[in-house]
């Protein structure tokens, strides 16, 4: 598909963020030469007029919508209204204005948080509507799931080519390592590195450690998104993942080994575990546009720890 991207104008919202920078790099590697990344200081994507101005400036044929307000369990619990409103309004207005502007294809990137709390494992796309999401993530997950509904409705009424992808938990370099808002892997890496350097014998972690998660390395996720943008034009949502899960206890052990932390973990069961299990059925992505993850978890974790250690070493210590 090397001929697909040259000369094609593409907008990547959130293109300077964690996932977005890898999507932009993947587009460039596949021949894209006209990629526009709107910055929030210039285009507030919650504002209709700003979106219209951005689309007029970029004149895209394809929009890949990655911009989102996200965070871990703590951030979701503290900001349910903001996480719902910002994520819903950005997507709703972007899809509508892109349709009016004559965009040829719109790629929405949803979230595994949209799945019901007790969905059968592995999660199949057809089970998205079989229950309510896990409570701490529900406002965010439902905001994103409404974009699936909107895309399908717009396809039916207007013939607008909107596709919807559902990635599992992502990790990798440039992730958010802020303890107030980070997801589990960057949070654990930071805790283990700081405990190692301080000579601490114990690290406190939320929950029981029994919950399971599936993790997709960010470069694989970017490749899956670009493949879908090239090859997939269907109305059905498509999972992006690796197809196997691990418990948070297993994850903490892997991160301790990767960071050289030799102490213990103390679990705080008064804090929430979140969704009991997460693992995706990834067959639809393989069948519809040929995507399978290629980077083993251990290699992705090694790269992520190495990046964090390097970024940390390059950050001046304030007086």
C-alpha positions as CSV (number, residue, x, y, z in Angstrom):
1,X,0.0,0.0,0.0
2,X,3.0,2.3,-0.5
3,X,1.0,4.3,-3.1
4,X,-1.8,5.0,-0.7
5,X,-0.5,8.0,1.3
6,X,1.8,10.1,-0.9
7,X,-0.1,13.3,-1.7
8,X,-3.1,12.5,0.5
9,X,-3.9,15.2,3.1
10,X,-4.3,13.8,6.6
11,X,-5.2,15.4,9.9
12,X,-4.1,13.6,13.1
13,X,-5.8,15.1,16.1
14,X,-3.7,14.5,19.2
15,X,-0.7,13.9,16.8
16,X,1.8,15.4,19.3
17,X,0.6,13.1,22.1
18,X,1.7,9.7,23.3
19,X,0.0,7.6,20.7
20,X,-0.2,10.4,18.1
21,X,3.5,10.8,17.6
22,X,3.8,7.2,16.7
23,X,0.9,7.3,14.3
24,X,2.4,10.4,12.6
25,X,5.8,8.5,12.3
26,X,4.0,5.4,10.9
27,X,2.2,7.6,8.3
28,X,5.6,9.1,7.3
29,X,7.2,5.7,7.1
30,X,4.4,4.6,4.7
31,X,4.8,7.6,2.4
32,X,2.6,10.3,3.8
33,X,3.9,13.7,3.0
34,X,1.0,16.0,4.0
35,X,0.1,15.4,7.7
36,X,-1.4,18.2,9.7
37,X,-1.3,18.0,13.5
38,X,-3.6,20.6,15.1
39,X,-2.3,22.0,18.4
40,X,-4.8,22.8,21.2
41,X,-3.4,26.3,21.7
42,X,-4.4,27.1,18.1
43,X,-7.5,24.9,17.7
44,X,-9.7,24.0,20.7
45,X,-11.4,20.9,19.4
46,X,-14.3,21.3,21.8
47,X,-15.3,24.5,19.9
48,X,-17.2,24.2,16.6
49,X,-15.7,27.3,15.0
50,X,-12.2,26.2,15.9
51,X,-12.9,22.8,14.2
52,X,-14.2,24.5,11.1
53,X,-11.2,26.7,11.0
54,X,-8.8,23.8,11.4
55,X,-10.6,21.8,8.6
56,X,-10.4,24.9,6.3
57,X,-6.7,25.3,7.0
58,X,-5.8,21.6,6.6
59,X,-8.3,20.6,3.9
60,X,-7.9,16.9,4.9
61,X,-9.1,13.9,2.9
62,X,-8.6,11.7,6.0
63,X,-9.0,12.5,9.7
64,X,-7.5,10.2,12.4
65,X,-9.0,11.3,15.7
66,X,-6.8,10.5,18.6
67,X,-7.2,13.6,20.8
68,X,-8.7,12.6,24.1
69,X,-8.7,13.5,27.8
70,X,-7.5,10.3,29.6
71,X,-6.0,9.0,32.8
72,X,-5.9,6.1,35.2
73,X,-8.5,5.0,37.7
74,X,-7.8,7.9,40.1
75,X,-8.1,10.6,37.4
76,X,-11.3,9.0,36.1
77,X,-12.8,9.0,39.6
78,X,-11.9,12.7,40.1
79,X,-13.0,14.0,36.7
80,X,-16.0,12.0,35.5
81,X,-17.8,15.1,34.1
82,X,-14.8,16.5,32.3
83,X,-13.8,13.1,30.9
84,X,-17.4,12.6,29.5
85,X,-17.9,16.1,28.2
86,X,-14.5,16.8,26.6
87,X,-14.3,13.4,24.9
88,X,-17.9,13.4,23.7
89,X,-18.0,16.9,22.4
90,X,-14.7,16.7,20.6
91,X,-15.7,13.6,18.7
92,X,-19.3,14.7,18.0
93,X,-18.3,18.0,16.6
94,X,-15.3,16.7,14.6
95,X,-17.4,14.0,12.9
96,X,-20.2,16.4,12.0
97,X,-17.9,19.2,10.7
98,X,-15.7,16.7,8.8
99,X,-18.8,15.4,7.1
100,X,-19.8,18.9,6.1
101,X,-16.3,19.7,4.9
102,X,-16.3,16.7,2.6
103,X,-13.7,14.6,4.3
104,X,-13.4,11.2,2.6
105,X,-12.7,9.0,5.7
106,X,-12.8,9.5,9.4
107,X,-11.0,7.1,11.8
108,X,-12.3,7.2,15.4
109,X,-10.1,5.6,18.1
110,X,-12.2,4.4,21.0
111,X,-11.3,2.6,24.2
112,X,-11.4,-0.8,25.9
113,X,-13.2,1.1,28.7
114,X,-16.3,1.0,26.6
115,X,-16.8,-2.7,27.2
116,X,-19.2,-3.9,29.8
117,X,-17.7,-4.5,33.3
118,X,-18.4,-8.3,33.1
119,X,-18.1,-8.9,29.3
120,X,-17.2,-12.5,28.5
121,X,-13.4,-12.9,28.0
122,X,-12.0,-12.5,25.5
123,X,-14.0,-9.3,24.6
124,X,-15.6,-9.6,21.2
125,X,-16.8,-6.5,19.4
126,X,-20.3,-7.9,19.3
127,X,-20.4,-7.8,23.1
128,X,-19.9,-4.0,23.4
129,X,-23.6,-3.5,24.2
130,X,-24.1,-6.4,26.6
131,X,-23.9,-4.4,29.8
132,X,-22.7,-1.2,31.6
133,X,-19.0,-0.4,31.7
134,X,-16.9,-0.6,34.9
135,X,-18.1,2.3,37.0
136,X,-14.8,4.3,37.5
137,X,-14.3,4.4,33.7
138,X,-17.9,4.6,32.5
139,X,-18.1,8.3,31.7
140,X,-15.0,8.1,29.5
141,X,-15.9,4.8,28.0
142,X,-19.5,5.8,27.2
143,X,-18.4,9.1,25.6
144,X,-16.1,7.2,23.3
145,X,-18.8,4.6,22.5
146,X,-21.2,7.3,21.4
147,X,-18.8,8.1,18.6
148,X,-19.3,4.5,17.4
149,X,-23.0,5.1,17.3
150,X,-22.5,8.5,15.5
151,X,-20.2,7.0,12.9
152,X,-22.7,4.1,12.2
153,X,-25.6,6.6,12.0
154,X,-23.7,8.9,9.6
155,X,-22.7,6.0,7.4
156,X,-26.3,4.9,7.2
157,X,-27.8,8.4,6.5
158,X,-25.0,10.3,4.7
159,X,-22.7,7.5,3.4
160,X,-19.9,9.0,5.5
161,X,-17.0,6.5,5.8
162,X,-16.4,6.4,9.5
163,X,-14.5,3.5,11.1
164,X,-14.2,2.7,14.8
165,X,-11.2,1.1,16.4
166,X,-11.0,-0.2,20.0
167,X,-7.5,-0.4,21.4
168,X,-6.6,-2.2,24.6
169,X,-4.4,-0.6,27.2
170,X,-1.4,1.0,25.5
171,X,2.2,1.5,26.9
172,X,5.5,2.7,25.6
173,X,7.9,5.6,25.4
174,X,6.5,9.1,25.9
175,X,3.6,7.8,28.0
176,X,2.3,9.9,30.9
177,X,4.3,9.2,34.0
178,X,2.6,11.7,36.3
179,X,1.4,9.7,39.4
180,X,-1.8,11.8,39.6
181,X,-3.1,10.8,36.2
182,X,-1.0,7.9,34.7
183,X,-2.1,4.5,33.7
184,X,-0.8,1.3,35.5
185,X,2.4,0.6,33.6
186,X,4.0,4.1,33.8
187,X,2.7,4.4,37.3
188,X,4.4,1.2,38.4
189,X,7.6,2.0,36.5
190,X,7.9,5.3,38.2
191,X,7.2,3.8,41.7
192,X,9.7,1.0,41.2
193,X,12.5,3.3,39.9
194,X,12.0,5.8,42.7
195,X,11.9,3.1,45.3
196,X,15.0,1.4,43.9
197,X,16.9,4.7,43.9
198,X,15.8,5.5,47.5
199,X,16.6,2.1,48.8
200,X,13.0,1.6,49.8
201,X,11.9,-1.9,50.8
202,X,8.3,-1.6,50.0
203,X,6.0,0.0,47.4
204,X,2.2,0.4,48.0
205,X,-0.1,-0.5,45.1
206,X,-3.8,0.0,44.7
207,X,-6.3,-2.9,44.8
208,X,-5.7,-6.6,45.3
209,X,-3.5,-7.2,42.2
210,X,-6.0,-9.9,41.0
211,X,-7.4,-7.8,38.1
212,X,-6.1,-8.7,34.7
213,X,-5.1,-6.4,31.8
214,X,-4.0,-6.8,28.2
215,X,-1.2,-4.5,27.0
216,X,-0.4,-3.3,23.5
217,X,2.9,-1.6,22.7
218,X,2.3,1.8,21.3
219,X,4.2,1.2,18.0
220,X,2.0,-1.8,17.3
221,X,-1.1,0.3,18.0
222,X,0.1,3.0,15.6
223,X,0.7,0.4,12.9
224,X,-2.8,-1.1,13.4
225,X,-4.4,2.3,13.2
226,X,-2.7,3.2,9.9
227,X,-3.4,-0.2,8.4
228,X,-7.1,0.3,9.3
229,X,-7.1,3.8,7.8
230,X,-5.6,2.2,4.6
231,X,-7.6,-1.0,4.3
232,X,-10.8,-1.0,6.3
233,X,-14.0,0.6,5.4
234,X,-16.6,-1.3,7.4
235,X,-19.2,-0.2,9.9
236,X,-18.3,-2.8,12.6
237,X,-15.9,-1.8,15.4
238,X,-12.6,-3.5,15.5
239,X,-10.4,-4.4,18.5
240,X,-6.7,-3.7,18.5
241,X,-4.8,-5.8,21.0
242,X,-2.5,-8.8,21.4
243,X,-5.0,-11.4,22.6
244,X,-3.7,-12.4,26.0
245,X,-3.9,-10.9,29.5
246,X,-1.8,-10.8,32.7
247,X,-2.7,-10.1,36.3
248,X,-1.6,-6.8,37.9
249,X,0.4,-8.9,40.3
250,X,2.2,-10.6,37.4
251,X,2.7,-7.1,35.8
252,X,4.2,-5.7,39.0
253,X,6.7,-8.6,39.2
254,X,7.7,-8.0,35.5
255,X,8.2,-4.3,36.1
256,X,10.2,-4.9,39.3
257,X,12.5,-7.2,37.3
258,X,12.8,-4.7,34.4
259,X,13.7,-1.8,36.7
260,X,15.9,-3.6,39.2
261,X,13.6,-3.0,42.1
262,X,14.2,-5.8,44.7
263,X,11.7,-4.8,47.4
264,X,8.2,-5.9,48.2
265,X,4.7,-4.8,47.2
266,X,2.0,-3.9,49.7
267,X,-1.5,-4.1,48.2
268,X,-4.2,-1.7,49.4
269,X,-7.6,-3.5,48.9
270,X,-9.5,-0.4,50.0
271,X,-8.6,1.0,46.6
272,X,-10.5,-0.1,43.5
273,X,-9.2,-2.8,41.1
274,X,-11.2,-1.5,38.2
275,X,-12.6,-3.9,35.7
276,X,-12.0,-7.5,36.8
277,X,-10.5,-8.7,33.5
278,X,-9.6,-7.3,30.1
279,X,-8.5,-9.4,27.2
280,X,-9.6,-8.9,23.5
281,X,-10.5,-11.2,20.7
282,X,-8.2,-9.8,18.0
283,X,-9.4,-12.0,15.1
284,X,-11.4,-9.2,13.3
285,X,-8.4,-7.0,12.9
286,X,-6.4,-9.8,11.5
287,X,-9.1,-10.8,9.1
288,X,-10.3,-7.3,8.0
289,X,-7.0,-5.5,7.5
290,X,-4.1,-7.9,8.4
291,X,-3.1,-6.6,11.8
292,X,-1.4,-8.7,14.4
293,X,0.9,-7.3,17.2
294,X,4.5,-8.0,16.6
295,X,6.5,-6.6,19.6
296,X,6.6,-9.0,22.6
297,X,5.5,-7.5,25.9
298,X,8.9,-8.0,27.5
299,X,10.7,-6.1,24.7
300,X,8.1,-3.3,24.8
301,X,8.6,-3.0,28.6
302,X,12.4,-3.0,28.2
303,X,12.1,-0.1,25.7
304,X,9.7,1.8,27.9
305,X,11.8,1.5,31.1
306,X,14.9,2.5,29.1
307,X,13.1,5.6,27.7
308,X,11.9,6.6,31.2
309,X,15.3,6.2,32.7
310,X,16.8,8.4,30.0
311,X,14.1,11.0,30.1
312,X,14.4,11.2,33.9
313,X,18.2,11.6,33.7
314,X,17.8,14.4,31.2
315,X,15.4,16.3,33.5
316,X,17.1,18.9,35.7
317,X,16.6,18.5,39.4
318,X,15.0,21.7,40.8
319,X,16.6,23.4,43.7
